[in-house]
Each structure stands twice: as structure tokens, then as C-alpha cells.
Amino acid sequence: MPSDVPANFTIVTLGVADLDRSARFYRDLGWEQRGDQAEGITWFRTSGSWVGLYGYDALAEDAATEPVPADELPTYRGVTLALNLASEAAVDLAFARVQEVGGTIVKPAARTDWGGYSGYFADPDGHLWEIAHNPYWTVVDGRVDIGAT
């Protein structure tokens, strides 16, 4: 049955306090940037969608909401983003790069009770990212197939 709301996740937009600082962080990770940052928003390609960076207050205004002051945001905001990699070694390498370019390691990568290897970092605005290896998933071109249950 077709859906009136297709599951076609295309963009996640992160509200950021300093667009230049945040864009530099993601560029320094080696991510491909698109768009004219001078217009107040910029995009980074992922394996199947885009990460947008937009001013924190401007994003709240666009969504017609009242923002919590950026300096009062908790570390955990009810949302995490995830990068799934093909091996534990790839996870370790990614964490080293994140730390090298100024990310904050929130939870170092470690073996998990579900059989994987996972940890968390925060970008310059505190957005939480998990970097994980799940030995039960295959990673092809940066995408995972979770499979049917």
C-alpha cells in the first residue's frame, strides 16, 4: 500500500551557533560540502542523504518554535545520529579523526552487550553522533541493510 508520507529521509538540519566553525568541523572530517555558506546554510553529503547546517535561531524561526537558549541545551537532546562502519578498526580511526579536528568524545568506543562496537562524540554544537560497527550488518557504500524482522 503506498504511503502518503513516503519514508524518503533526505536531510537532517542541525541548528548551529557558529556556521563557520561547524562547517569547518565537518569539512575537516573530510565530508563533501555543497551550497554557498554565505547564504546562511550549507550542506554535507552523506551516503544517502544530506546534513544541513543552519543558524540555531534561524532554524527555530523557520520551524515556528521558540528556541531554548543554545548555552542551556543538555548534552542528550533525545536525538542521536549514527555512522555505521565496516570494522572496529574503522571506528577507532574515525574517533581519532573526530578528536583531531575538535570533536568531543562523549563515550569512547567499546564492545557492547549486543555484540557490536560503539561510542559517541559531540560536534562543536553538542549534537551527538554514534560511530558503530555492527557485525550483524553489512555496510555497502556507507549504507546498511538492517533486514526484516
Secondary structure, DSSP 8 states (H G I E B T S, - for coil): ---SS-----EEEEEES-HHHHHHHHHHTT--EES-GGGTEEEEE-SSSEEEEEEHHHHHHHTT-----GGG--S--S--EEEE-SSHHHHHHHHHHHHHTT-EEEEEEEE-TTS-EEEEEE-TT--EEEEEE-TTS-EETTEE-----
